[in-house]
Amino acid sequence: MKKTVLITGCSSGIGYDTAHYLHKNGYSVFATARKDEDVIRLQDEGLNAHQLDVRDKDSIDKALEWVLAQTDGKLYALFNNAGYGQPGALEDLPSEALREQFETNVIGLHVMTQKVLPLMHAQGYGRIIQHSSVLGLISLRFRGAYNASKYAVEGLCDTLRLELDNTNIFVISLNTGPVRSKFRDNATKMFYRYIDSRKSRFQDSYEKEVLGRKETKNSKDPFTKDSDVVIKKVTLALEKKNPAPHYYITSATQILGGLKRILPSSCLDRLLVKL
């Protein structure tokens, strides 16, 4: 019997590529996206797709009903992938931008997790894969909202693993570094939506460090990888008998995560402010 996997945030990037890969490799994939046009595109490409906005509980309930109607009420795994980054210095960031960041990256993830746990308890097994980030381990300036949301995800994951001790339900955190996707393009849109750089003391820095960094398919940046590095870890999280609680993805995460453990905060800060 095929293993069933529900994935959020499949309109592009890692969610999109993971859904197609798992579908081609024998999984029963339920791909979801927030916008109807993306759902139609996924369906046209051969995926079993449905609309799901993680900020909307009714949307979540309808998507889960759609999944469970096809799986006899069971679900092997949830991949909480939906999320985005809100750039901007904290002193420039309106509270509504921070609230919106948490609604998607934290609250939506939590509600999705909470909804599937009763199913997994009843069936006696399950995998919950939470897409965190290297920025759930260390912080970078002008990424405060995103940093905070991913630190929150780490706290939820660490707590949930303790609360699920002695069950056959595994919680796995993916600490992903830079991966080629539309992440920066989407972040730039959110920057323009909420940040008025003309009134900021960081105007010049924004131009260089936020708006000046573009992702390209043929980028020569040695730290930026393709989505296959994430897919490999997702596959391990789904298939290993005892998956690791954390998977560090890309050398950037491995290096910075290691430095976080060994360097004094003052030394790490001097390094991170240059990145």
BALUMVO-728144 format. One record per residue (C-alpha): residue in three letters; x, y, z. Coordinates in nm, 4 decimals. Layout:
N
PT residu       px       py       pz
PT    ALA        X        Y        Z
...
# end
This chain:
275
PT residu       px       py       pz
PT    MET   0.0000   0.0000   0.0000
PT    LYS   0.1340   0.3432  -0.0932
PT    LYS   0.2386   0.5761   0.1872
PT    THR   0.0219   0.8869   0.1980
PT    VAL   0.1849   1.2296   0.2284
PT    LEU   0.0123   1.5675   0.2593
PT    ILE   0.2320   1.8607   0.1566
PT    THR   0.1557   2.2303   0.2048
PT    GLY   0.3002   2.5104  -0.0070
PT    CYS   0.3372   2.3263  -0.3380
PT    SER   0.2958   2.6186  -0.5762
PT    SER   0.6705   2.6398  -0.6438
PT    GLY   1.0163   2.5636  -0.5132
PT    ILE   1.0784   2.2932  -0.2580
PT    GLY   0.7149   2.1965  -0.2049
PT    TYR   0.6522   2.1713  -0.5783
PT    ASP   0.9662   1.9678  -0.6479
PT    THR   0.9132   1.7393  -0.3487
PT    ALA   0.5531   1.6656  -0.4456
PT    HIS   0.6545   1.5673  -0.7996
PT    TYR   0.9495   1.3588  -0.6804
PT    LEU   0.7493   1.1611  -0.4252
PT    HIS   0.4633   1.1126  -0.6726
PT    LYS   0.7069   0.9675  -0.9276
PT    ASN   0.8608   0.7414  -0.6634
PT    GLY   0.5585   0.5555  -0.5391
PT    TYR   0.4042   0.7784  -0.2743
PT    SER   0.0415   0.8811  -0.2699
PT    VAL   0.0923   1.2577  -0.2660
PT    PHE  -0.1686   1.5151  -0.1719
PT    ALA  -0.0293   1.8459  -0.2950
PT    THR  -0.1825   2.1710  -0.1743
PT    ALA  -0.1426   2.5368  -0.2623
PT    ARG  -0.3048   2.8612  -0.1510
PT    LYS  -0.4103   2.9942  -0.4916
PT    ASP  -0.6678   2.8202  -0.7094
PT    GLU  -0.4659   2.8796  -1.0285
PT    ASP  -0.1713   2.6948  -0.8752
PT    VAL  -0.3965   2.4054  -0.7773
PT    ILE  -0.5245   2.3776  -1.1348
PT    ARG  -0.1669   2.3826  -1.2673
PT    LEU  -0.0635   2.1046  -1.0263
PT    GLN  -0.3634   1.8974  -1.1330
PT    ASP  -0.2790   1.9496  -1.5003
PT    GLU   0.0701   1.8189  -1.4229
PT    GLY  -0.0722   1.4964  -1.2863
PT    LEU  -0.0706   1.5640  -0.9125
PT    ASN  -0.3621   1.5080  -0.6795
PT    ALA  -0.4031   1.8692  -0.5658
PT    HIS  -0.6369   2.0821  -0.3554
PT    GLN  -0.6613   2.4387  -0.2293
PT    LEU  -0.5267   2.4933   0.1224
PT    ASP  -0.4468   2.8214   0.2961
PT    VAL  -0.2760   2.7440   0.6279
PT    ARG  -0.4041   3.0759   0.7678
PT    ASP  -0.7661   2.9650   0.7219
PT    LYS  -0.9019   2.6901   0.9492
PT    ASP  -1.1978   2.6233   0.7192
PT    SER  -0.9582   2.5749   0.4287
PT    ILE  -0.7525   2.3343   0.6398
PT    ASP  -1.0597   2.1350   0.7397
PT    LYS  -1.1806   2.1058   0.3798
PT    ALA  -0.8391   1.9933   0.2577
PT    LEU  -0.8123   1.7302   0.5299
PT    GLU  -1.1601   1.6019   0.4497
PT    TRP  -1.0509   1.5725   0.0863
PT    VAL  -0.7421   1.3734   0.1858
PT    LEU  -0.9085   1.1416   0.4365
PT    ALA  -1.1938   1.0597   0.2012
PT    GLN  -0.9321   0.9013  -0.0256
PT    THR  -0.7215   0.7278   0.2419
PT    ASP  -0.9796   0.5519   0.4587
PT    GLY  -0.9200   0.8116   0.7294
PT    LYS  -0.5435   0.7541   0.7541
PT    LEU  -0.2369   0.9671   0.6843
PT    TYR   0.1235   0.8488   0.6987
PT    ALA   0.2959   1.1871   0.6861
PT    LEU   0.2449   1.5633   0.6888
PT    PHE   0.5097   1.7910   0.5384
PT    ASN   0.4499   2.1424   0.6707
PT    ASN   0.6308   2.3296   0.3962
PT    ALA   0.4209   2.6452   0.3476
PT    GLY   0.5967   2.9643   0.4498
PT    TYR   0.7683   3.2828   0.3363
PT    GLY   1.0224   3.5377   0.4559
PT    GLN   0.9437   3.8953   0.5615
PT    PRO   1.2557   4.1127   0.5278
PT    GLY   1.3159   4.4371   0.7100
PT    ALA   1.4947   4.5668   1.0181
PT    LEU   1.2907   4.5168   1.3321
PT    GLU   1.2756   4.8907   1.3963
PT    ASP   1.1129   4.9350   1.0537
PT    LEU   0.8772   4.6386   1.0805
PT    PRO   0.5087   4.7127   1.1512
PT    SER   0.3404   4.4766   1.3947
PT    GLU   0.0943   4.3644   1.1276
PT    ALA   0.3856   4.2331   0.9182
PT    LEU   0.5183   4.0345   1.2143
PT    ARG   0.1698   3.9052   1.2892
PT    GLU   0.1201   3.7944   0.9282
PT    GLN   0.4601   3.6217   0.9288
PT    PHE   0.3641   3.4221   1.2369
PT    GLU   0.0163   3.3414   1.1058
PT    THR   0.1670   3.1522   0.8140
PT    ASN   0.4986   3.0194   0.9418
PT    VAL   0.3980   2.9313   1.2987
PT    ILE   0.0233   2.9354   1.3647
PT    GLY  -0.0628   2.7679   1.0349
PT    LEU   0.2010   2.5030   1.0942
PT    HIS   0.0705   2.4466   1.4462
PT    VAL  -0.2924   2.4107   1.3361
PT    MET  -0.1971   2.1655   1.0626
PT    THR   0.0013   1.9610   1.3150
PT    GLN  -0.2763   1.9712   1.5718
PT    LYS  -0.5315   1.8562   1.3152
PT    VAL  -0.3384   1.5454   1.2061
PT    LEU  -0.2218   1.4287   1.5490
PT    PRO  -0.5531   1.2641   1.6499
PT    LEU  -0.5457   1.0654   1.3239
PT    MET  -0.1909   0.9519   1.3858
PT    HIS  -0.2620   0.8603   1.7466
PT    ALA  -0.5618   0.6542   1.6351
PT    GLN  -0.3680   0.4662   1.3665
PT    GLY  -0.0617   0.4277   1.5886
PT    TYR   0.2024   0.5867   1.3629
PT    GLY   0.2938   0.8956   1.1642
PT    ARG   0.5594   1.1393   1.0487
PT    ILE   0.5376   1.5185   1.0846
PT    ILE   0.8061   1.7023   0.8891
PT    GLN   0.8376   2.0699   0.9785
PT    HIS   1.0239   2.2967   0.7391
PT    SER   1.2407   2.5146   0.9569
PT    SER   1.5587   2.6918   0.8456
PT    VAL   1.9184   2.7673   0.9243
PT    LEU   1.7583   3.0867   1.0578
PT    GLY   1.5929   2.8769   1.3258
PT    LEU   1.9463   2.8169   1.4565
PT    ILE   2.1193   3.1511   1.3993
PT    SER   1.9952   3.5013   1.3173
PT    LEU   2.0758   3.7442   1.0401
PT    ARG   1.9987   4.1135   1.0430
PT    PHE   1.7023   4.2364   0.8382
PT    ARG   1.5476   3.8908   0.8828
PT    GLY   1.4010   3.9425   1.2301
PT    ALA   1.0439   3.8373   1.1529
PT    TYR   1.1556   3.5250   0.9713
PT    ASN   1.4228   3.4465   1.2327
PT    ALA   1.1648   3.4701   1.5097
PT    SER   0.9137   3.2531   1.3248
PT    LYS   1.1671   2.9765   1.2656
PT    TYR   1.2971   2.9912   1.6235
PT    ALA   0.9329   2.9416   1.7237
PT    VAL   0.9051   2.6412   1.4916
PT    GLU   1.2134   2.4919   1.6574
PT    GLY   1.0541   2.5382   1.9991
PT    LEU   0.7334   2.3708   1.8849
PT    CYS   0.9256   2.0780   1.7373
PT    ASP   1.1469   2.0272   2.0411
PT    THR   0.8466   2.0315   2.2734
PT    LEU   0.6338   1.8081   2.0569
PT    ARG   0.9034   1.5415   2.0409
PT    LEU   0.9011   1.5262   2.4210
PT    GLU   0.5232   1.5064   2.4327
PT    LEU   0.5195   1.2288   2.1724
PT    ASP   0.7790   1.0196   2.3533
PT    ASN   0.6865   0.6497   2.3582
PT    THR   0.4594   0.6888   2.0554
PT    ASN   0.5322   0.5877   1.6989
PT    ILE   0.4848   0.9444   1.5761
PT    PHE   0.8044   1.1217   1.4720
PT    VAL   0.8578   1.4976   1.4477
PT    ILE   1.1400   1.5999   1.2150
PT    SER   1.2775   1.9497   1.1666
PT    LEU   1.4452   2.0437   0.8380
PT    ASN   1.7023   2.3186   0.8904
PT    THR   1.7423   2.4274   0.5302
PT    GLY   2.0014   2.6765   0.4116
PT    PRO   1.9955   2.8675   0.0813
PT    VAL   1.8124   2.6738  -0.1917
PT    ARG   1.7234   2.8003  -0.5381
PT    SER   1.3548   2.8866  -0.5452
PT    LYS   1.1223   3.1865  -0.5590
PT    PHE   1.1830   3.2513  -0.1888
PT    ARG   1.3781   3.5753  -0.2360
PT    ASP   1.1441   3.6997  -0.5076
PT    ASN   0.8477   3.6489  -0.2759
PT    ALA   1.0369   3.8085   0.0125
PT    THR   1.1095   4.1137  -0.2006
PT    LYS   0.7371   4.1571  -0.2654
PT    MET   0.6704   4.1467   0.1093
PT    PHE   0.9508   4.3970   0.1691
PT    TYR   0.7890   4.6495  -0.0635
PT    ARG   0.4514   4.5818   0.0925
PT    TYR   0.5515   4.6641   0.4489
PT    ILE   0.8866   4.8475   0.4578
PT    ASP   0.9381   5.2111   0.3595
PT    SER   1.3123   5.2083   0.2995
PT    ARG   1.3187   5.5814   0.2208
PT    LYS   1.2511   5.6575   0.5872
PT    SER   1.4961   5.4027   0.7220
PT    ARG   1.8531   5.4528   0.8410
PT    PHE   1.9216   5.1207   0.6664
PT    GLN   1.8223   5.2435   0.3199
PT    ASP   2.1654   5.1839   0.1656
PT    SER   2.2027   4.8457   0.3359
PT    TYR   1.8612   4.7388   0.2117
PT    GLU   1.9672   4.8099  -0.1468
PT    LYS   2.2771   4.5926  -0.1119
PT    GLU   2.1708   4.3170   0.1269
PT    VAL   1.7976   4.2716   0.0681
PT    LEU   1.7050   4.4052  -0.2744
PT    GLY   2.0412   4.3466  -0.4380
PT    ARG   2.0536   3.9725  -0.3784
PT    LYS   1.8764   3.7813  -0.6528
PT    GLU   1.8506   3.4075  -0.6996
PT    THR   1.9269   3.2743  -1.0460
PT    LYS   1.9113   2.9211  -1.1740
PT    ASN   2.2748   2.9343  -1.2812
PT    SER   2.4045   3.1081  -0.9700
PT    LYS   2.7689   3.0296  -0.8931
PT    ASP   2.7186   3.0839  -0.5205
PT    PRO   2.8710   2.7654  -0.3709
PT    PHE   2.6373   2.7768  -0.0704
PT    THR   2.3123   2.7882  -0.2704
PT    LYS   2.1875   2.4452  -0.3740
PT    ASP   1.9055   2.2970  -0.5793
PT    SER   1.5981   2.1497  -0.4158
PT    ASP   1.7255   1.7927  -0.4483
PT    VAL   1.9305   1.8403  -0.1288
PT    VAL   1.6060   1.8947   0.0604
PT    ILE   1.4236   1.6119  -0.1142
PT    LYS   1.6947   1.3677  -0.0032
PT    LYS   1.6361   1.4584   0.3619
PT    VAL   1.2582   1.4479   0.3232
PT    THR   1.2965   1.0964   0.1864
PT    LEU   1.5079   0.9960   0.4871
PT    ALA   1.2493   1.1465   0.7200
PT    LEU   0.9799   0.9401   0.5507
PT    GLU   1.1643   0.6108   0.5127
PT    LYS   1.4089   0.5661   0.8012
PT    LYS   1.2821   0.3494   1.0868
PT    ASN   1.4063   0.6081   1.3355
PT    PRO   1.4517   0.9392   1.1540
PT    ALA   1.6745   1.2060   1.3035
PT    PRO   1.5010   1.4879   1.4933
PT    HIS   1.6946   1.7456   1.2859
PT    TYR   1.8365   1.7391   0.9356
PT    TYR   2.0906   2.0124   0.8582
PT    ILE   2.0601   2.0858   0.4858
PT    THR   2.3365   2.2634   0.2882
PT    SER   2.6877   2.3383   0.4054
PT    ALA   2.5756   2.6842   0.5204
PT    THR   2.3522   2.5252   0.7833
PT    GLN   2.6189   2.2779   0.8899
PT    ILE   2.8826   2.5488   0.9275
PT    LEU   2.6670   2.8080   1.0998
PT    GLY   2.4892   2.5533   1.3176
PT    GLY   2.8281   2.4224   1.4282
PT    LEU   2.9617   2.7699   1.5018
PT    LYS   2.6499   2.8446   1.7105
PT    ARG   2.7429   2.5541   1.9387
PT    ILE   3.1093   2.6430   1.9862
PT    LEU   3.1486   3.0217   1.9603
PT    PRO   3.0659   3.2758   2.2304
PT    SER   2.7703   3.4921   2.1288
PT    SER   2.9884   3.8022   2.0913
PT    CYS   3.2166   3.6241   1.8440
PT    LEU   2.9273   3.4766   1.6490
PT    ASP   2.7608   3.8170   1.6301
PT    ARG   3.0727   3.9733   1.4745
PT    LEU   3.0649   3.7029   1.2091
PT    LEU   2.6925   3.7139   1.1365
PT    VAL   2.6754   4.0922   1.1004
PT    LYS   2.9041   4.0556   0.7968
PT    LEU   2.6861   3.8008   0.6164
# end
